[in-house]
Amino acid sequence: MTACRPRSAWLFVILVIVFSIPTRWAWSTNYDAYYLFSHAYPDNTETSWANDNAAASGIAHDDNNWYIVSLGTDFFNESEDETLYRFWKIPVSVDLQKGDLANEPGVLTYNRSQLPLLDKGGFTHPGDLDHYKFGGKDYLLVPVRNNNNSPSTPAIAAFLGPTLSGLDVADLVGLDQTGIGWCAIGPGGELYTSEDDATAILEYQVDWPTLATTGKLIIQPVKAHPFERSSSLDRWHEVERSTNRARGQAGPFDYTYIGGFNSDQEPEGLTVWDLDNGRAPGISGQLHVFLFNWQITSDNLVSLKHYSGKIRVDRASVDTPRLSIPYPGTAGGPPAYGRPFGRFVDAVTFYPAWDGVEFLVEGGSYPGPVRVKNRSRIDARDGVVIIGK
């Protein structure tokens, strides 16, 4: 993803500004600040790919399918069983919460014995994977552990997306990496990952032409990108800005997770996919994040939490803005997922709006003055939008 860069000057919207479809107030920089929590679906429940026998450990997508990796669980439902991991390809049109997904048209699911690239090679613990399209083909890179070494060492496995066919596995060497649980692929095909207890993001270079022509995966180290750790974030298991401390309660980006005797929650993967078009049953937003809930006295549960970079405004809305679930400004899916702001000034000041936000504003006149101090984009919908008159 492209990082959001703040503008050098504040933007003031005080005079009358008129926006007409298809006009957009925009800059060339991508908008990838997916900060506003919308809802969870599935929500703290069992699914075909996450239950007592399967602990969801990674998620990715291509243009038309989800890719989900699940780890096996032991008899006591407390830890991983390395013999039971499973890969899934699920069309985006299929309800992720539907029972017996393995029999749905277009769904592929393979267990460890059906994945010889990993099974026969002695690779275990597939983690949060990522997708990359190169030369018109969809590839998946999956972080795994090489159990041929003692202790195990980090490696990356390559698969063809549509068929889940294994291509090759490459060990990660050159940056002194000893553990692995996730990987991500940048827009230029660069590979990023880290240690389990990270103090740096580790960058590698993938030889995509060789993979495409020969099926051989070649990965070279580039560099480590250190970062500072915040003790407060470590203590509360929060992403930056995940708590609105001014109100003393959870804010719009709330990704806390808890541990305990009978409820040990773990963040297990994320993917970015704009699904505001209604293609995915029960799902909207752009950022989608796994939270797996290990249980001892009952069944394991999973949530897929959805976040948006958009705030919706409609002068027809009469709700008084209040911080509750569903959060205001998140309308666009089922009614239970949110409602738009009625005043543009509330949309700007309530959370407040963050750098990289996109306002989706229904046609009409919105009183001012309004001051927007962040890099923002306004999308007029269904007519002319007048702000500040």
C-alpha positions, -999 to 999 in steps of 0.1 A, spaced: 0 0 0 11 36 -6 16 55 26 -7 85 32 14 117 33 0 148 50 -4 179 30 20 208 37 -9 232 43 -43 230 58 -72 229 35 -101 253 44 -136 248 31 -153 280 41 -167 295 9 -193 279 -12 -179 249 -30 -199 231 -56 -192 195 -66 -211 178 -94 -209 142 -106 -185 129 -118 -162 156 -104 -140 146 -75 -118 167 -53 -87 145 -53 -50 142 -54 -29 116 -72 -19 99 -39 -38 67 -30 -63 68 -2 -55 39 20 -63 52 56 -88 25 65 -95 38 99 -133 36 105 -146 3 120 -178 -8 104 -188 -43 116 -177 -79 119 -190 -107 97 -187 -135 105 -189 -123 141 -175 -144 169 -188 -177 155 -178 -210 140 -172 -214 103 -161 -242 79 -126 -227 79 -124 -217 116 -137 -240 144 -125 -265 169 -105 -283 142 -92 -252 123 -76 -220 136 -78 -193 110 -42 -181 104 -42 -160 72 -63 -143 45 -57 -128 11 -76 -124 -22 -74 -120 -60 -100 -103 -81 -127 -128 -75 -117 -151 -46 -108 -152 -9 -78 -173 1 -78 -185 37 -53 -206 56 -63 -225 87 -40 -243 112 -51 -276 128 -58 -277 166 -50 -303 191 -74 -326 211 -76 -301 240 -83 -272 216 -54 -252 230 -26 -253 204 -16 -261 169 -17 -297 154 8 -295 126 -9 -324 108 -42 -307 102 -36 -274 84 -58 -266 54 -60 -241 25 -92 -226 11 -102 -208 -21 -137 -193 -17 -154 -172 -44 -163 -137 -31 -199 -143 -40 -201 -172 -14 -212 -164 21 -182 -170 44 -205 -180 72 -224 -206 52 -222 -242 65 -204 -269 46 -185 -245 23 -165 -274 8 -195 -284 -13 -202 -249 -27 -195 -243 -64 -161 -228 -70 -147 -236 -36 -114 -255 -33 -101 -268 0 -70 -290 5 -56 -305 37 -19 -311 44 -17 -345 26 -32 -328 -5 -5 -301 -5 26 -322 -13 48 -292 -18 46 -286 20 37 -320 33 66 -340 17 90 -311 21 85 -310 59 70 -274 60 44 -265 87 26 -236 103 13 -216 72 7 -180 83 -8 -149 69 -3 -151 31 -5 -125 3 -14 -124 -34 4 -109 -64 -5 -108 -100 24 -111 -125 22 -117 -162 -15 -121 -160 -13 -150 -134 -23 -150 -98 4 -161 -73 2 -167 -36 32 -164 -12 27 -182 21 50 -179 51 59 -214 65 84 -230 89 111 -253 76 111 -282 100 140 -299 83 162 -276 103 165 -276 141 153 -252 153 129 -246 124 137 -217 100 115 -193 81 106 -200 44 81 -188 18 60 -212 -4 47 -201 -38 13 -214 -51 -8 -206 -82 -39 -189 -69 -68 -203 -89 -58 -240 -85 -38 -239 -52 -11 -258 -71 23 -257 -53 53 -243 -72 83 -240 -50 96 -231 -15 125 -208 -7 143 -203 26 147 -167 39 184 -160 44 206 -130 46 187 -109 72 192 -132 102 155 -140 104 146 -169 127 108 -168 129 79 -160 107 41 -156 109 31 -133 80 42 -118 47 30 -90 25 38 -81 -11 43 -44 -21 30 -29 -54 63 -35 -71 65 -72 -61 88 -66 -31 83 -91 -2 80 -79 35 79 -100 66 93 -99 102 102 -119 132 74 -130 155 86 -105 181 94 -78 157 116 -47 159 120 -43 122 102 -50 89 124 -72 67 124 -66 29 133 -92 3 133 -92 -35 114 -119 -54 125 -129 -89 90 -129 -104 101 -135 -141 119 -167 -131 89 -179 -110 66 -172 -140 88 -190 -165 103 -219 -146 82 -222 -114 114 -217 -93 111 -193 -64 142 -171 -59 143 -147 -30 172 -123 -22 175 -101 10 173 -63 6 174 -47 40 158 -44 75 136 -14 83 138 -9 121 110 8 140 104 19 175 81 0 197 56 17 220 53 2 255 17 15 258 7 -2 225 24 -34 235 6 -34 269 -28 -28 255 -25 -48 223 -37 -18 202 -29 -4 168 -20 32 168 -51 55 172 -73 24 181 -87 41 212 -104 74 214 -89 85 248 -106 119 246 -139 101 251 -125 75 274 -139 46 253 -133 26 221 -129 48 190 -136 41 154 -105 20 149 -108 -5 178 -86 -36 174 -81 -45 210 -78 -82 219 -78 -100 252 -62 -131 267 -76 -152 295 -84 -187 307 -113 -193 284 -110 -165 259 -75 -162 243 -80 -139 213 -53 -137 186 -50 -114 155 -44 -137 126 -43 -119 93 -56 -90 72 -62 -81 36 -72 -49 17 -101 -53 -7 -127 -27 -16 -160 -45 -12 -184 -16 -10 -200 -29 -42 -221 -56 -25 -202 -86 -41 -195 -102 -7 -225 -113 13 -225 -95 47 -193 -77 40 -183 -41 31 -153 -18 36 -118 -20 24 -97 -35 53 -106 -69 66 -89 -84 97 -91 -118 114 -96 -122 151 -95 -158 163 -109 -167 197 -95 -198 213 -119 -215 238 -112 -242 263 -147 -250 277 -165 -243 244 -160 -241 206 -134 -219 190 -148 -188 174 -137 -164 147 -145 -128 136 -136 -110 104 -136 -73 112 -142 -47 85 -129 -12 83 -134 17 58 -116 48 47 -149 65 38 -173 86 58 -208 89 45 -229 121 47 -266 125 38 -286 156 48 -317 133 50 -302 117 81 -316 130 114 -297 109 139 -277 128 165 -241 117 162 -231 94 191 -203 70 196 -219 36 196 -219 5 175 -226 7 146 -206 39 143 -220 69 125 -207 75 89 -205 38 81 -239 34 63 -237 16 30 -243 -20 39 -273 -34 59 -289 -8 82 -274 -25 113 -239 -16 100 -243 22 105 -259 54 94 -246 85 76 -240 119 92 -266 145 85 -243 175 87 -210 177 69 -194 196 98 -202 165 121 -185 142 95 -154 163 98 -152 169 135 -168 139 152 -140 114 153 -123 137 139 -117 130 102 -82 115 96 -56 121 69 -66 103 38 -103 102 44 -129 101 16 -162 118 22 -191 103 3 -217 131 2 -253 128 -11 -265 156 -32 -278 187 -14 -268 218 5 -248 216 38 -244 247 60 -210 260 71 -185 272 78 -165 240 77 -127 236 82 -110 205 69 -74 202 81 -65 169 66 -58 156 32 -92 146 21 -113 137 -9 -150 146 -14 -171 124 -37 -205 140 -46 -232 114 -51 -266 116 -68 -265 153 -76 -248 186 -68 -232 191 -33 -230 226 -19 -209 230 13 -206 261 34 -236 281 21 
